[in-house]
Amino acid sequence: MVNPFPGMNPYLEQPELWHQVHNRLIVAIADDLTPQIAPKYRV
């Protein structure tokens, strides 16, 4: 089945299945970026 929402995945938007995915992903990205851009920028 073709995704009817380009750029979005409705499966990941179901909070009962992925209730922490957005928060954890944001923290993981910040943890990965911090050593690469410090000390010039803050994450």
C-alpha positions as CSV (number, residue, x, y, z in Angstrom):
1,M,0.0,0.0,0.0
2,V,1.3,3.4,-0.9
3,N,1.6,5.9,2.0
4,P,-1.2,8.5,1.5
5,F,0.8,11.0,3.6
6,P,4.2,11.7,1.9
7,G,6.8,12.5,4.6
8,M,4.7,11.0,7.4
9,N,4.2,7.5,8.7
10,P,0.8,7.1,10.3
11,Y,2.0,4.0,12.1
12,L,4.5,6.1,14.1
13,E,1.8,8.6,14.9
14,Q,-0.3,6.1,16.9
15,P,0.4,7.1,20.5
16,E,-0.7,3.8,22.0
17,L,2.0,2.0,20.0
18,W,4.8,4.6,20.1
19,H,4.1,6.8,23.1
20,Q,7.7,7.8,23.7
21,V,9.2,7.6,20.2
22,H,9.2,11.4,19.5
23,N,10.7,12.4,22.9
24,R,13.3,9.7,22.8
25,L,14.3,10.4,19.2
26,I,14.7,14.2,19.9
27,V,17.0,13.4,22.9
28,A,19.0,10.8,21.0
29,I,19.5,13.3,18.1
30,A,20.6,16.1,20.6
31,D,23.0,13.7,22.3
32,D,24.5,12.8,19.0
33,L,24.8,16.4,17.7
34,T,26.2,18.0,20.9
35,P,29.8,16.7,20.6
36,Q,29.9,17.6,16.9
37,I,28.9,21.3,17.3
38,A,30.1,22.3,20.8
39,P,31.3,24.7,22.0
40,K,30.2,27.0,19.2
41,Y,26.5,26.1,19.6
42,R,24.3,24.6,22.3
43,V,21.8,21.8,21.8
